[in-house]
Amino acid sequence: MKNDRILLEVNLTTLAEREVYRVSDDWVGYGTWVANSDCSKLVGIEIAKSDWTPLNDWQIFHDFFHKGPHCRLLRVDLRSGESQVIHEEKIWLGHPIYRPFDDHTVAFCHEGPHDLVDARMWLVNEDGSHVRKVKAHAPGESCTHEFWVPDGSALIYVSYLKGQQGRTIYRFDPESGVNEALMTMPACSHLMSNFDGTLLVGDGSGTPVDVKDTGGYSIDNDPWLYVFNVAEKRYFRVARHDTSWATVANSRQVTHPHPSFTPDDSAILFSSDKDGKPAIYIAKLPAHPSMLSA
């Protein structure tokens, strides 16, 4: 998405660009726009231009939540450029993701400070029907960084409680509607899994900036990348990311590691500004890791 306005397709052989979709003048394209498994369409969020404020730092992020912006979740056909609104609310929406290999199911979130949102994670059918909550938050609970396991089997997310250092990894089964606690972990900000969800990777972090009560959620800074073995409920350190978590050039997340596995599960791709400027790194998984118990 270029300039919050134009969705472009890039030919990787010729580098030629094709305009797929253009946001109308009364709206602004927001956040990540995510394709389905066969890359024939994607889902995205648009925010009414009259409500929009560039989210250049975390204070603006906090303030924007209270505005209750007019948002719409839509899908775009990547061949024709035709769009259709799936869901629309006067509440801040974000993080839209098709369930892999199931275009009928779309996840999205109620965005904002995690300790203020009513419930972060939601599902909706692609035709706009059956809006349902993934999890009702317990008192003092925040949930964050949900993602679909790439094989489509589950939605995984992180739960943490006010006044506690550790966090818990949860798995939501979209067929049964059951939330299952998988294991505890150090305070990581972002998780991702390998294809079948048997391994998870996370980036150690400090006190979250996307909560209102930072004092209540204060935690020690952790500079490590971790891999979690779900079946064994154990984990190991891979490498230090040593990122600053700073906002750079009005981008709030460019220094966030956002680690992910290489397709063969042999290494971790992540971002960091440990050498001065934000850059992308690869850390190979150790052949004989020192396992830690959750």
N, C-alpha and C positions, 0 to 999 in steps of 0.2 A: 504494500500500500504506500504510494508516494504522496507526500504532503497531506496525509489524512484524507485524500480525495480520489486518487486514481489507482485502481488495481491493475497491475501490469504482469504480463507473462513474459518470461525471458527464455529465448531459445538458447540452450547451453552450448550448441555447436556454433551458431552464427552470432550469438549475443544480441540478436535483434529483439526488440521489445514490441509487444502487442497489447493495446489497451483492451482489457476484458470487461471492466465495469467502472463507471464513474459515479461517485456519490453525488446525489442531488444537492443543489445549492443551500437548501434549508437544513442539511444534516452534515455531520462530520464523522468520518471513519475513525474508529477507536480500537486500540489494542491489537491483539493477535487475531488473524483470520485463518481458520484451520480447514484443510481439505478433508474429504472423505477418503476411504481406503483406495479407491481407483482414480482419485484426483479428477473426478468429473464435475464436482461442485464443492463449495465451501460454505462455512457459516462465519458470520461476523457480527459485530455490534456497531450501530450508528447512534450518535447522540445528537439531539436537536441543537442546531447551531446557536439558537438563542440561549441555551443553557451552558454551552461549552466554554471551558477555560483550559488552556494548555496546562497539563499536569507536570510542570517542570521541577517540582520538588515535593517533599513529603508533607510539608505544611499545607500546600495547595491540595494535595491528595486528601488530607483530613477534612479540609474545608469543603471540598467538592461533594463529599458524602452527604453533608447536611443540606445541600441544595436540592436533592431529590431530582436529578436531571431526567428529562424525558428520553428514554432509550428504547431501541428496538433491536431484536435479534432477527437476522434475516439469512436466507440462503441465496447463493448466486450460482447460476449454471455457468461453468467455466468455458463452455463452447459458445453458447448464445449470448451470455452476459445478462440474461434475464434474472430478475430478483423477485423474491417473495418474502414478506414479513411472516415470521414464525410466531413471535411473541413480542409484546410491547407493554411497557410499564413506566410510570413516573417514579422510578427507582433506578439507582445506578446498577447496570448490568455489565458483566464482563466474562472473560475466559470461556468463550464458546468452543465446544469440541464435539465433533461427531464420534459416536461409539464406533470403533473399528469394525468393519465388516457388517455393520448394521446401520444403514442410513436412516432408519426409522427413529432412532434415539439420539437426542442431542443433549449434552450437558452444558450448563452455564452457571454463573455465580451471581449472587448479590454482592457487589463490590463495596469496598470501604474498609475502615479500621476494623480488624477482625473481632475486637471485643465490643463493637457497636452494632454490627449487622445482625439481623434477626436470625437468619440461617444462611450460611454461605452457599451451599451446593444444592443445585436443582437439576431435574431432568424434565424434558418436554418432548412429545412426539414431533416429528418433523412437520406434520400438518398443523401444529399449534395446539393440539389437544393434550389432555392428561398432564398438566403441569404438576409435578410432585417433588416434595422435599426429600433429599438424600438422607439428612440427619438433623434432628432437632438438637440444638446445642444444650448441653448441661450447664448449670450455673457456673460462671467463671471459665467456660470452655471456649476456645477459639479453634477453628479448623481452617486449613490453608493448603494451597498448591495441590489441588486435586488433579489427577490425570487418569486417562484410560490405560490399562495394560495394553500394549500394542496388539495382542491377539484378541482383544475385545472382551475378555472373560470377566473383568472387574474394574471398578473405579477405586483407585488407591489415593489416600489423603493422609494428612498429618493432623493430629489433635494435640493441643497443649492446654494446660490449666493454669490459671492465675496463681502465682506464688510457687510454682514448681519449675525446676531446671529441666527435667527430661521431657520427652515428647513420645507419643504413641503413634505407631503406624496402623492405620485401619484399612480394611478391604470391604467395599460395598458390592454385593452381588446384585446386578440389575434385574435378574430374573426372579429371585426370591425376595428382594428388598431387605436382606439381612446385612447389618454392619457387624464386622468381626474384627476385634483387636488382634493384630498379627504379632507385634513385639514392641518393646520400648526401644528407644534409641537416644543418642546424644542430640542436642538441639540443632538440627539441620533446618535450613530454610527451604530448600527445594529438593524434591525427590523425583526420580525417574526409574523405570524398570527396564530389564531386558525384555525380549519378545513375549515370553510366557509368564513373566512376573515372579520367577524363582529367585532372581537377584534384583536388589534395589541399590541405587547409588544416591548419596545425599551430601550436601555441603554444610559443614559445621558453620555456625553463625553466632551472633551475639543477641543482645536485646532487640526484639523486632521493632522496626520503625513504623510498621503499618498497624499499630494499635494506639488507642487513645491513652491508656494508662500504662505508660512505659515503666513506671516504678513498680507496678504490680506484676509486670511480666519481665522483670530484670533477670538476665542470665549472663553467665560468663562467656566471653568471646572464645570461639573454637575455630582454629584455622585449618582443620583437616577435611579431606574428602574421605568418605566412608562407603564401603560396600557391605550390604546386609544380605545374609543367607536366610531366606524366610523359613524354610523347612527346619533348619537347625536353630533358628532364633539366636544366631550369633553374627558377629560382624568383624571387619578389620579395617585398618587405616590403609589408604592407598598412597596419598601424597599430601603435602600442604598446599592449599590454594593461596593463602596469605593475601587475599584481596582486601581492599579498604572498604568496600561497600559504598563508596562515595558516589554522589550524583556528578556526572561529567557531561558537559555541553548540554545541559538541560535534560539529560536522559537519566531517569531514576534507577534503571536496572542494568545499564551497560557493564557495570563492574560486578554484577552478581554472577556467581559461578555457573548456575543452571547446568549441573553435570548430566551427562548421558553416556550410555554404553556405545562402543563401536559395534557394528552388526555381528561380529564374531565373539563378543563379550570379553575381548582380551585387553581392552584399554578404556579409559574414561576421557571424554572430550569435555572441556570446561573453559570458562572465561575467568580472567583475573587481571588486575592492574598492578600486580606485585613487582613488575619491572618498570613501572612508571605510567604507561598508557594501557588502556584496556586491550587485551589480546586473547587469542584462542590458543589453548594448550592441549596436549595429549599426555596422559600419564598411564603407563602400562601397569596392569595388575601384577602383583608379585606372584611368583611361582609357588611359594610356600608361605602364605600369609600367617601372621600371628593372630589367631582368632580370639575375640573378646566376647564374653557372655552378656546378653541383654539384661 
